[in-house]
Amino acid sequence: MDLLRLYLLCGLVFHKAVWEIMKRRSARSFLLRISSGSSIVLIARLVKLGILGGMVLQLFLPDIFPISTQPLLPQVAGAALFTSGLIIAVFARLRLGNNWSDIEAAGLLKEQELVSQGVYRFIRHPIYVGDFLLVTGFELALNSILVLGAVLLIPVIVRQSIREEAVLSQNLSGYEDYRARTKRFVPLVF
């Protein structure tokens, strides 16, 4: 395994470790669930596990559908995007603390507080942005045309963010004002 692939693997392991450690540290009692239906939760968990497993497996396989015969540029750009995404997602997750819930079991927590500091000062969904950049950067760093698969995540991310915002707007004090002064995914743009 080359150094770049080892770096990508370590980044994935670090990301997963932060989520699992923080998930186990917080006790969650939900006031209202955003996601409904145990079959949807199961499917979402399987999809997440499949994506993660596929990414790890890809690290040990030869190049899959290379973008370029000169991979240096995609690798450098990919490593930069991967690193940026990892940093954004992890810092956003740490900033949320106990106010976070899994995408597949999302809901409004009984003691939910509005978080509007750190990267949340600029965008409402930095974890989604960070994870998207991480996946996109991962595929670019591997010089893989599978980077186009990241586009498939966009409708899922947008749909989930809209659902979350609807629940938070109706049930979390101050969320409407926060929503009016921040962008969903890209500061000052969207």
Backbone bond lengths (Angstrom), bond angles and torsions (degrees), N, CA, C in turn:
res aa  C-N    CA-C-N  psi(-1)  N-CA   C-N-CA  omega(-1)  CA-C   N-CA-C  phi
1 M - - - 1.457 - - 1.528 107.68 -
2 D 1.332 116.00 129.35 1.457 118.93 -179.86 1.534 110.70 -78.84
3 L 1.311 115.59 170.96 1.464 122.00 -175.03 1.535 112.64 -61.42
4 L 1.327 117.59 -40.78 1.460 120.77 179.60 1.528 110.89 -62.69
5 R 1.312 117.33 -45.67 1.468 120.92 -179.90 1.532 110.69 -65.09
6 L 1.320 116.81 -37.11 1.466 120.33 176.63 1.532 110.29 -64.52
7 Y 1.333 116.87 -41.34 1.462 121.48 177.41 1.537 110.83 -60.99
8 L 1.329 116.39 -44.86 1.465 120.46 179.61 1.529 110.72 -63.04
9 L 1.323 116.74 -42.27 1.465 120.67 178.20 1.528 110.74 -62.30
10 C 1.324 116.83 -45.62 1.471 120.27 179.10 1.529 111.14 -62.06
11 G 1.331 117.07 -38.37 1.470 120.86 177.66 1.514 111.70 -63.50
12 L 1.335 116.83 -43.38 1.465 120.52 177.95 1.520 111.59 -63.57
13 V 1.330 116.20 -42.81 1.468 120.61 179.49 1.528 110.26 -64.58
14 F 1.326 116.91 -42.63 1.466 120.98 178.95 1.529 110.61 -61.84
15 H 1.317 117.05 -47.14 1.463 122.40 179.02 1.527 110.15 -56.64
16 K 1.314 116.55 -50.75 1.475 121.21 -178.77 1.526 110.96 -63.55
17 A 1.318 117.44 -39.69 1.467 121.36 -179.90 1.530 111.17 -63.47
18 V 1.330 117.20 -44.18 1.471 120.59 178.44 1.525 109.79 -58.32
19 W 1.330 116.62 -46.84 1.476 120.41 -178.87 1.527 111.01 -62.65
20 E 1.302 116.95 -47.58 1.469 120.09 -176.23 1.526 111.79 -66.96
21 I 1.309 117.59 -41.59 1.468 121.24 179.57 1.526 109.86 -63.99
22 M 1.317 116.74 -47.39 1.463 119.74 -178.25 1.528 111.84 -69.17
23 K 1.328 116.49 -33.56 1.465 120.04 178.18 1.526 110.29 -63.34
24 R 1.303 116.94 -41.49 1.460 121.13 -177.64 1.527 112.99 -75.17
25 R 1.320 116.76 -22.36 1.461 120.61 -179.55 1.513 113.72 -77.92
26 S 1.314 116.36 -24.69 1.472 117.70 -174.53 1.519 111.11 -104.63
27 A 1.299 114.36 134.10 1.460 120.41 174.50 1.528 107.21 -87.76
28 R 1.300 116.85 129.60 1.459 120.22 -176.77 1.514 111.40 -113.65
29 S 1.309 114.90 126.88 1.460 119.22 169.63 1.527 105.59 -126.97
30 F 1.308 115.50 116.74 1.454 121.40 -173.67 1.519 111.80 -87.56
31 L 1.313 113.77 137.79 1.444 121.62 173.16 1.533 108.69 -87.67
32 L 1.328 115.52 -37.06 1.456 121.32 -175.69 1.520 108.41 -153.42
33 R 1.304 117.76 133.44 1.472 122.80 178.37 1.525 110.37 -93.81
34 I 1.324 116.11 136.87 1.456 120.95 174.21 1.522 108.78 -85.64
35 S 1.321 116.04 -47.92 1.459 121.04 177.77 1.517 108.45 -82.80
36 S 1.311 115.98 136.90 1.452 118.61 179.63 1.523 109.68 -127.55
37 G 1.292 116.34 151.08 1.457 120.87 176.74 1.506 112.38 90.19
38 S 1.314 116.50 122.79 1.459 120.53 -177.96 1.519 111.89 -67.46
39 S 1.335 118.74 -27.89 1.465 120.11 179.07 1.531 110.30 -69.09
40 I 1.327 118.41 -36.55 1.465 121.37 177.42 1.520 109.99 -66.65
41 V 1.323 116.67 -41.74 1.461 121.12 178.24 1.518 109.76 -61.95
42 L 1.315 117.55 -45.19 1.461 121.64 179.67 1.529 111.00 -62.80
43 I 1.320 117.28 -44.31 1.468 121.00 179.01 1.528 110.30 -62.47
44 A 1.328 117.24 -44.62 1.462 120.68 179.73 1.525 111.12 -61.29
45 R 1.316 116.75 -42.73 1.471 119.65 178.32 1.521 111.55 -64.12
46 L 1.317 116.61 -41.37 1.465 120.38 179.19 1.530 111.32 -65.60
47 V 1.323 117.00 -40.08 1.466 120.51 177.94 1.524 110.17 -63.51
48 K 1.333 116.67 -46.84 1.468 119.95 178.36 1.522 111.02 -59.66
49 L 1.314 116.82 -45.07 1.463 121.53 179.16 1.529 110.80 -63.95
50 G 1.337 116.52 -40.73 1.459 120.86 178.26 1.521 112.38 -63.00
51 I 1.323 116.69 -43.15 1.464 120.59 178.55 1.521 110.23 -63.24
52 L 1.324 116.69 -47.88 1.469 120.19 179.69 1.529 110.73 -61.96
53 G 1.322 116.93 -46.57 1.459 120.54 179.17 1.516 111.97 -61.65
54 G 1.323 117.04 -41.41 1.458 121.26 177.57 1.521 111.96 -63.03
55 M 1.327 116.31 -40.01 1.462 119.78 178.91 1.528 110.94 -64.95
56 V 1.324 116.57 -44.78 1.472 120.07 179.35 1.525 109.61 -63.64
57 L 1.311 117.68 -45.70 1.465 121.61 179.06 1.523 110.90 -59.07
58 Q 1.320 115.78 -41.18 1.465 120.77 -179.20 1.529 112.02 -59.44
59 L 1.324 117.37 -29.26 1.465 121.04 178.95 1.526 112.32 -64.61
60 F 1.316 116.35 -25.46 1.458 120.85 -175.78 1.529 112.80 -101.39
61 L 1.322 117.05 0.47 1.460 121.79 179.88 1.531 110.03 -101.74
62 P 1.324 116.78 158.80 1.470 118.08 172.77 1.533 109.78 -64.48
63 D 1.316 116.22 167.16 1.464 120.58 -179.32 1.522 111.32 -51.58
64 I 1.330 115.36 133.12 1.459 121.64 179.35 1.520 108.06 -105.49
65 F 1.309 117.10 117.86 1.458 122.49 178.80 1.533 111.59 45.44
66 P 1.345 117.17 68.04 1.472 119.27 -177.47 1.530 112.76 -59.55
67 I 1.321 115.26 142.64 1.465 122.16 177.63 1.525 109.71 -73.11
68 S 1.315 114.93 -40.89 1.458 119.91 -172.27 1.530 110.74 -140.49
69 T 1.306 115.00 151.11 1.468 119.34 173.67 1.527 110.04 -80.34
70 Q 1.327 116.28 -14.70 1.468 123.45 175.67 1.531 106.83 -114.08
71 P 1.327 117.58 84.47 1.474 120.28 -168.14 1.530 116.40 -77.33
72 L 1.311 119.27 -1.66 1.466 119.59 -173.79 1.532 112.68 -58.21
73 L 1.322 118.06 -47.32 1.467 120.66 -177.92 1.532 112.09 -62.86
74 P 1.356 119.65 -51.07 1.468 118.11 176.95 1.531 112.63 -61.28
75 Q 1.320 117.21 -34.77 1.464 119.61 -179.59 1.526 111.33 -66.67
76 V 1.315 117.21 -43.99 1.472 120.74 179.65 1.525 110.39 -66.51
77 A 1.341 116.30 -46.94 1.469 119.92 178.69 1.525 110.28 -62.19
78 G 1.330 116.79 -41.90 1.456 120.98 179.62 1.516 112.52 -64.24
79 A 1.327 116.74 -43.38 1.468 119.71 179.12 1.526 110.81 -63.19
80 A 1.340 116.37 -37.78 1.470 120.15 178.45 1.534 110.76 -66.87
81 L 1.341 117.60 -44.19 1.466 120.64 177.65 1.524 111.32 -64.77
82 F 1.319 116.91 -43.27 1.457 122.01 179.46 1.524 110.01 -58.89
83 T 1.321 116.30 -48.05 1.467 121.24 -179.36 1.523 111.02 -63.89
84 S 1.335 116.82 -44.37 1.468 120.27 178.18 1.521 110.98 -60.69
85 G 1.323 116.42 -45.93 1.458 120.62 178.78 1.508 112.74 -61.64
86 L 1.326 116.31 -42.61 1.467 121.04 179.10 1.529 110.27 -61.74
87 I 1.317 116.79 -46.06 1.470 121.08 -179.38 1.533 110.62 -63.46
88 I 1.324 116.77 -47.51 1.471 120.57 -179.36 1.522 110.67 -60.55
89 A 1.332 116.92 -49.25 1.472 120.88 -176.94 1.524 111.55 -63.37
90 V 1.319 117.37 -45.35 1.469 120.21 -177.05 1.527 110.72 -68.09
91 F 1.332 117.93 -45.77 1.465 119.14 179.51 1.530 111.41 -64.54
92 A 1.332 117.24 -36.86 1.463 119.94 177.44 1.525 110.17 -65.99
93 R 1.328 116.71 -41.58 1.468 120.84 179.40 1.529 110.61 -63.49
94 L 1.320 116.32 -42.99 1.464 119.95 178.33 1.532 110.58 -64.04
95 R 1.337 116.72 -39.03 1.465 120.77 -179.54 1.531 110.87 -65.37
96 L 1.324 117.64 -36.89 1.464 120.29 179.39 1.522 112.14 -68.34
97 G 1.317 117.21 -33.07 1.464 120.21 -179.67 1.515 111.58 55.43
98 N 1.326 116.66 -127.00 1.464 122.04 -177.56 1.529 113.49 -79.65
99 N 1.324 117.91 2.94 1.461 121.48 178.28 1.527 112.22 -88.36
100 W 1.317 117.70 6.22 1.465 123.34 -175.38 1.518 110.86 -98.19
101 S 1.340 115.39 146.74 1.459 120.63 169.21 1.530 108.35 -141.43
102 D 1.323 115.77 149.17 1.466 122.40 -179.48 1.521 111.75 -55.34
103 I 1.323 116.48 147.95 1.468 120.88 178.45 1.522 111.08 -59.75
104 E 1.339 117.02 -37.59 1.462 118.44 -176.79 1.524 112.53 -79.31
105 A 1.315 117.93 -17.80 1.466 120.63 179.22 1.526 109.84 -127.22
106 A 1.317 115.65 35.19 1.463 120.47 -174.70 1.516 111.50 -63.95
107 G 1.302 114.39 148.84 1.449 119.72 177.31 1.512 111.11 -173.52
108 L 1.301 115.56 173.73 1.450 122.48 176.58 1.522 107.31 -89.92
109 L 1.305 115.99 122.51 1.453 121.21 -179.24 1.523 110.37 -79.64
110 K 1.324 116.31 152.22 1.466 120.12 -178.73 1.520 112.06 -59.50
111 E 1.313 117.35 -37.56 1.467 120.80 -178.70 1.524 111.67 -109.90
112 Q 1.313 116.86 34.58 1.463 122.96 -178.03 1.519 110.67 -63.37
113 E 1.317 115.52 137.03 1.455 121.93 176.16 1.522 108.49 -122.41
114 L 1.312 116.57 149.62 1.453 121.18 176.49 1.524 108.68 -73.56
115 V 1.318 116.73 127.47 1.464 122.44 176.65 1.518 107.07 -107.48
116 S 1.322 116.21 117.95 1.469 120.15 -178.36 1.528 111.29 -136.61
117 Q 1.322 116.53 25.27 1.457 121.01 177.19 1.530 108.95 -110.33
118 G 1.332 114.51 172.48 1.460 119.24 -179.08 1.524 109.57 64.10
119 V 1.317 116.47 -141.25 1.461 120.81 -179.06 1.532 111.28 -66.66
120 Y 1.328 117.15 -22.17 1.469 120.89 177.19 1.527 111.63 -67.22
121 R 1.296 117.20 -12.96 1.456 120.81 175.64 1.533 111.03 -68.41
122 F 1.336 116.08 -24.54 1.460 121.54 -174.84 1.525 113.75 -107.99
123 I 1.334 116.80 -36.95 1.466 120.34 -179.75 1.522 110.14 -138.18
124 R 1.344 114.91 153.02 1.458 120.15 -175.16 1.526 113.64 -86.11
125 H 1.318 118.49 -19.84 1.468 120.84 -174.96 1.528 112.07 -131.65
126 P 1.328 117.83 59.22 1.464 119.18 -177.33 1.530 114.15 -67.37
127 I 1.307 118.79 -26.44 1.471 119.12 178.37 1.525 109.25 -67.48
128 Y 1.321 117.51 -43.09 1.464 119.97 176.72 1.528 110.82 -61.08
129 V 1.328 116.42 -43.99 1.463 121.01 178.95 1.532 109.92 -62.02
130 G 1.327 115.76 -47.80 1.463 119.68 -179.38 1.517 112.45 -61.01
131 D 1.329 116.49 -44.90 1.464 119.55 179.76 1.529 111.47 -65.74
132 F 1.323 117.36 -37.35 1.462 120.37 177.38 1.534 110.14 -63.68
133 L 1.325 116.94 -45.87 1.470 120.30 178.32 1.530 110.73 -63.38
134 L 1.325 116.53 -38.53 1.461 121.10 178.80 1.531 110.76 -60.81
135 V 1.316 117.16 -49.11 1.474 121.10 -179.19 1.530 110.50 -65.20
136 T 1.323 116.95 -45.10 1.466 121.19 179.27 1.521 110.70 -61.68
137 G 1.325 116.27 -46.64 1.463 120.95 179.15 1.519 112.55 -63.77
138 F 1.305 116.49 -37.63 1.466 121.76 178.47 1.528 110.06 -57.73
139 E 1.332 116.41 -50.76 1.468 120.88 -178.31 1.526 111.71 -66.90
140 L 1.328 116.91 -39.48 1.465 119.35 176.36 1.528 110.73 -64.06
141 A 1.327 116.92 -42.95 1.461 120.69 -179.78 1.525 111.23 -61.13
142 L 1.319 116.29 -30.00 1.464 120.23 176.79 1.532 111.35 -88.34
143 N 1.347 116.80 5.49 1.459 122.19 177.77 1.527 110.63 57.95
144 S 1.326 116.39 37.27 1.455 121.07 -173.51 1.522 112.23 -107.37
145 I 1.305 115.41 135.72 1.466 121.67 175.88 1.527 110.47 -64.60
146 L 1.328 116.84 -13.15 1.468 120.80 176.78 1.528 111.60 -62.98
147 V 1.322 116.99 -7.83 1.462 120.61 174.49 1.532 109.58 -57.51
148 L 1.312 116.68 -28.88 1.468 120.30 177.80 1.526 111.28 -65.24
149 G 1.335 117.18 -23.08 1.460 121.34 177.22 1.519 112.63 -65.08
150 A 1.322 116.07 -24.19 1.472 119.49 177.97 1.522 110.86 -61.49
151 V 1.326 116.33 -28.15 1.466 120.62 178.58 1.525 110.29 -59.91
152 L 1.336 117.29 -30.79 1.464 121.19 179.58 1.529 112.32 -65.51
153 L 1.328 116.51 -21.14 1.462 120.24 179.34 1.527 112.67 -77.47
154 I 1.316 117.35 -22.65 1.464 121.05 -174.19 1.529 112.82 -58.43
155 P 1.334 120.24 -50.58 1.474 118.19 -179.88 1.533 112.82 -62.61
156 V 1.318 117.16 -34.50 1.469 120.87 178.92 1.530 109.70 -65.70
157 I 1.315 116.14 -45.29 1.465 121.27 -179.42 1.527 110.73 -64.17
158 V 1.328 116.88 -46.32 1.464 120.48 -179.18 1.532 110.37 -63.24
159 R 1.329 116.86 -45.84 1.472 120.86 -179.45 1.531 110.85 -59.78
160 Q 1.318 116.66 -46.86 1.462 120.10 -178.32 1.530 111.19 -65.50
161 S 1.315 117.03 -40.01 1.469 119.09 -179.64 1.527 111.14 -65.38
162 I 1.323 117.24 -37.78 1.469 120.88 178.17 1.530 110.09 -65.39
163 R 1.322 117.00 -42.79 1.470 120.77 178.57 1.532 111.14 -62.50
164 E 1.326 116.05 -44.54 1.463 119.81 179.60 1.522 111.08 -62.76
165 E 1.320 116.32 -44.83 1.463 120.31 -178.38 1.523 112.14 -63.18
166 A 1.320 117.63 -36.09 1.465 120.50 178.71 1.524 110.15 -62.71
167 V 1.317 117.29 -44.62 1.471 121.17 -179.86 1.527 110.04 -68.29
168 L 1.319 117.37 -44.63 1.465 120.19 -178.35 1.531 111.13 -65.83
169 S 1.326 117.82 -38.10 1.466 120.85 179.15 1.521 111.53 -61.75
170 Q 1.310 116.62 -37.93 1.464 120.83 -178.00 1.525 113.25 -81.60
171 N 1.328 117.45 -23.13 1.459 118.91 -169.16 1.529 116.60 -124.82
172 L 1.313 118.50 -8.18 1.460 120.15 -176.47 1.521 109.91 -116.76
173 S 1.302 115.36 117.32 1.456 121.73 -178.62 1.532 110.72 -57.61
174 G 1.332 116.20 129.94 1.458 122.53 176.87 1.526 114.72 87.84
175 Y 1.334 116.63 -6.27 1.475 118.47 -175.63 1.529 112.16 -67.72
176 E 1.318 118.06 -37.42 1.470 120.37 -179.45 1.532 111.11 -62.24
177 D 1.339 117.77 -42.35 1.465 120.73 177.21 1.523 110.43 -64.13
178 Y 1.329 115.68 -43.53 1.467 121.23 178.00 1.526 110.16 -59.44
179 R 1.313 116.01 -44.86 1.464 122.03 -179.64 1.533 111.05 -62.25
180 A 1.327 116.98 -37.22 1.467 121.31 -179.11 1.530 112.13 -69.22
181 R 1.309 118.66 -26.53 1.467 120.48 -176.01 1.533 113.95 -102.74
182 T 1.330 117.97 -1.37 1.465 120.26 179.28 1.521 110.55 -126.12
183 K 1.303 115.17 162.80 1.465 121.77 175.54 1.522 108.86 -99.00
184 R 1.300 115.92 159.72 1.463 120.67 -176.20 1.529 111.81 -70.98
185 F 1.341 118.19 -50.37 1.462 120.77 -172.93 1.519 115.14 -127.38
186 V 1.325 117.75 -35.49 1.469 120.89 -175.74 1.516 108.50 -122.89
187 P 1.336 118.38 120.36 1.469 120.63 -178.73 1.535 111.20 -53.08
188 L 1.321 115.32 135.66 1.467 124.85 176.72 1.527 114.25 66.31
189 V 1.332 119.12 -0.30 1.465 121.03 -174.82 1.518 112.10 -121.86
190 F 1.341 117.01 -66.71 1.476 121.56 -173.28 1.504 110.44 -144.27
